[in-house]
Amino acid sequence: FNIYQIKWNGIQVDSATLYGIVGITVNGGKAKSEGFETSFQVRPVDGLSIQGTYSYTNAKLTEDVPGIITVNDLPGIYPSNPIQLDALSGDRLPGSAKNSGSLGATYTLPFKDGNFAADWTATYRGNVITRLGWDRAFGDKLPGYVLHRASLAYETDKYSLTLFANNIFDKYAVNSVANDRSRVGLNDGVVLRYYKRTVISPRTFGIEARFKY
């Protein structure tokens, strides 16, 4: 179990130039991140291991910083008049989930010269904001999601063979965003592509083999 508090002076955050919408890094003033993390592992019966983790993070600015958030003042209308908004004390820092964790179980069974190991793990990532002042600066709050992974492996001193499945329930979720919603629309009839989303990988099955020499 760990408790922590980190204080920054001149923390670096993502922003954009006023003209040209070029991504840059700027100093965001003072900030603080505090929280805790914990983990556990239990072995209720021979061969079975249950393990889990949980973390809580509260990361935010602790002072106002003028003019570091660049947006279009008229979303969807081009040419527009870009403006710069102030970041405010208490603004949540982008990219960090307040809550995250995992829970898994592994069962190991000796067989001949090696071991069979069956594993199931669920991981949780809480909601994440995509930029400072997201609720007033055309940002996003990406919803949290849970992913499940399972594997069945046979391992000896010389080799291992593993069957695995990632994102078993084929969860669809956005895990990051480029730019902000003020960059959508048409410019002289051409669709703007500054704003985009990145999604997690779909359900994936596979076989992995390893040899030791």
Summary of the structure (lengths in Angstrom):
residues: 213
radius of gyration: 22.8
end to end distance: 38.5
largest distance: 71.9
contacts: 592
relative contact order: 0.15
helix: 1%
strand: 61%
